[in-house]
Amino acid sequence: MHHAACVRLKIPHFTCVLRRQPHGSCHPRPVPEPLRGPGPWGGCYVYPLFWELALHVTPANAQIAHSGQACVVKEDNISERIYTIREGDRLELQCLVKGHPRPQVRWTKTAGSASDKFQETSIYNETLRIEGIQRVQGGRYYCKADNGVGVAAIKSIRVDVQYLDKPVLTVHQTISDVRGSYYQEKTVFLRCTVNSNPPARFIWKRGTTPIEQSKDTGVDIYEPLYTQGETKVLKLKNLRPKDFANYTCQVSVRNVCDIPDNSVTFQLTNATTPPALRLSVNETLVVDPGKDVTLSCEVTAGFPKPTVTWSRTPNALPRNSRVRDGTLTLRSVTPTDSGFYNCTAVNNVGNPAKRNVNLIIRSDNLTFQITPDSNKDSESIQMGRDLKLSCHVDAQPQDKVNYTWYKNAAPIYNSESLIVLRSDPDMAPGTSSLEIVDMKFRDQATYSCVANFPASTVPELRMDVNITQSSVTPPILTVPAGGQVVSVREGGTAELVCLVDGKPRPPVLWSRADKDLAMPTGEWAVETRDGRLRLTSVTRDLMGAYRCQTATYNGLNIKPRQAQVQLNVQYAPVLDPVFQDVRSPNYQLVTLRCVIQKSNPARVTSVRWVRNGEPLSSLTTDPQENPQLKFKLDPGNNGTYECRVSNGVGTSTCTFNVTSRPYNAEFYYDTPNPIRILKGNNYSYQLQWTQREPQATDRIIGYWINLQEKQNLFSKQVDKKEPVKGALMSFTLNDLKIPLSYEVRLSPITTYSTGDYVSRNIKYSEHHVCGFEDERICGFSQDRSDNFDWTRQNYLTQNPKRSSNTGPEMDRSGTKEGYYMYIEASRPRVADDAARLLSPLYNVTAARGPKGSGRVPHCISFFYHMKGKHIGYLNVWMRVKGIASVDNLVWSLKGNQSSDWKQANINFNPSGPFQVMFEAIRGSGYEGDIAIDDVSVTKGKCKQENSVSNTGMSGNIWTLCTPPQWI
């Protein structure tokens, strides 16, 4: 090698840069002990321990893999993937992402068609699961993967939810058929309606024979216009004797998604009639509170026998209601039970029969008003002026309330000066008034209004008003001195006060001055008898102006008196940032800013800076400005800085973690094949990582690598030049022993400090084995279409009364704590009941095997336990996803296989993404428990000698395996 140059050593996918060093030698930095001797280039050595790689961050890439219970996955004419699923099944979509740093995944959804309003829900997870998907959840789902490098990757898939409801069949007659005998030589329409996706096909049958319009001139089958859902009408023209029969409307979606046909049958006879009802009470029913109410709907006609239901408008039936055989019973009614109750009878013939009851529960709230002469615009009582007293009961119906007026306890009869109005047209409906015309001194007296309810247990209500010039005075509304503004700390209790005086003293109504804001109770106005409004647990959103005003009832009916009280809610300063991680090189100027976003009171009383809990007394800060701190960072003043800001109400803090320590390294999450087998019982691991924000602190000169097994094996400093953001770095760990696992820790080093370490566990394994130790059972799921489920169990959770002649005692490893999956064959299970357990979806990405061979081989491995005289079948199915899912039986075993766990291995060559399904079929009796454990799926052929291919069946031993990352 010429000493004045460096050589780039090309290695597939990597570039090793050899730089010129003093004395004419070329080698990478650092210079640990070489793994290999000097090369043929003279002074150049190759050190695989550390490479400077020209591989940078990679943009996000995404694709959507479907698992769960799809019926069909196909491409439409614009190359969009359509995922068809049955309503009620589990939707599971996986966003398979690539790229480094690891992309963040976000799922969004739009509506099913352009006419639907746009909807969006966000789920930040690589797997989207919807249990029991409903028809309204169909639409286009988007997976967006973004790691901040390049353009975000977006993939979409359209989910088509398919369903078939039970059809509804109704029978109708022509208007001219109302007279005479129903259905005798009349025309009848049988109307069948159903909701489905895809559109349903209709078949009409008379008895068991399909009706063909072309072969029967007495029928007509057509689809009416302007109907909701899908509808087919069977018209029977001029009924014939043979037309009195059973009619069936059968609907079908041609078994898509295994949705079976549905049907409804109606018996047409010469007695078929529409429903008719008779109500046991009048259309308006007035009841005293506390009474029991019984409303009965009697069916007077209708064949088939109508079904009677009760409802209430606009609310639901009260909780204390009970419906039985068309009778509605309400216990101990209250005014809240008032409303319109509807009785409906339906037998699908003609229109439903309906009856309504207006149920009114009496109330006992009596109010009064004193109205001075309105023609004179008066607000006080004056001799020679008119005066009106009004009395009102909030009761329904108003015509059931009797009002009686008294003057000094003597009944009042109409005269020229005293006029009683049964229903005052100027007041609210149901208000009785007494008009005093041209008031004289003799009219000054005590007037009484008595309201009673004839034939009711509600006691009479009475109001007494003393009418004199001195006993009736206009109200005066005042706010106490200093009460115009009420200040309270957030979370405290406030009392707003408006004092009212006057004879009689009216109540005070409180409301928000901003008409768009409701009171804390949710009401628009709150009545207080003493004018005091109490608010508890006050929050800042309650701050603002509150209006108090006199009510126009229980006092003088004049223009309301009004005032306002301002509620001021005080809270500690709101600061930004609450916490900030500040990284900086040493001996650089650092500025910490704490922004006061809002505060009440706005005046800041104190600002204190604290480092590591100790005050920084030498600092001076203007409390009225956004505080900031400037200093030169050095190794001695790293730490936690706090800016504590107070406004007299409370103190808030901005916290800054200021350090020159570098950010953590980030392990390369999707290292393609980190393990390589070496000679003997050794293996190597290629550790790969990138450095987060390498320019944020002092120059990084290397990394500490620490390797531990049960004890610390070694710590090594790997020197290198300053890393570049996104550049991938690597280190090869050699002489690791099979099958030991290790923990490796990695931390960056600068001239002044060492960063925190990140760790990764290295565990040698040819494949991942699922022992069902986790409650999530490695992503396996129960098939919804089977008869019962597999059960997760171990020795400690077994039923102590279980059958002793069947099932395993412990898991495959022989430990009491280890779990396994099994089927319980005892009651209520019967012969041939099946339980199916589905693996996660394994995505086959390579179309061809090595050296141009066919499909990539895979190995399935598992242990099974089949002990008992009634053992049925254990089957293994391969469900390959494609345009249509195809299930292939690849392994089957029947009968008692002794009390030992046995291993099975299966070789197979999938043509696309696949799932493995374990199906256990119950035998003839309860001694038929079947169990499986330690399941794995791996790429490559099975290494066991007793493996089989999926081209044939074996009697005893087969196997299944899982990919290292559960593919």
Protein Blocks (a to p, Z undefined) as FASTA:
>chain_A
ZZkbccddddehiacdddddehhiacdddddddfbdcdfeojaccdfkbccdfbdcdddd
dddddehjdfbdcddfkopacddddehiacddddddedddddddddddddfbfkbccddd
ddddfbdcdehiafklgccddddddehiajaddddddddddddddddddddddfklmgoj
ehiapacdddddddddddddddddehjaccdfklomkbccdddehiehjddddddehiaf
klgccddddddehhpghiacddddddddfkbccdddddfbdfbdcddehiacddddddfb
dcddddddddddfbdcdfkbcceehiacdehiafklgccddddddehiajaddddddddd
ddfbdcddddddfklopabdcehiacddddddddddfklpccdddeehiacdddfklccd
fbafkbcehiacdddehiafklgccdddddddehiabdcddddddddfklpccdddddde
hilpccddehiacddddddedddddddddddfblkbccfkopabdcdfklpacdehiafk
lgccddddddfehiacddddddddddddddddddddfbdcddddehiacddddddfbdcd
fbdfbdcddeehiacfkbccdfkbccdddddddfklgccddddddehjaccdddddddfb
dcdddddfklfblcccdehjbdcdddddddehkllmccdfbdcddddfkbcfbdcddddd
dddehiacddddehiacfbdcddddddddfkbccddddddddddfbdcdehlafnlnopa
cdfkbmbdcddddfklpcfkbcfkgcjfbdfkopakbccddddfbdfbdehiacdddddd
dddfbfbdeehiacdddddddddddedjkbccdddddddddfbdcdddfbdcedjebjbd
cddddddddfbdcdddddddddfbfblcccdehiaddedjdfbfkbccfkbccfkbccdd
ddfklZZ
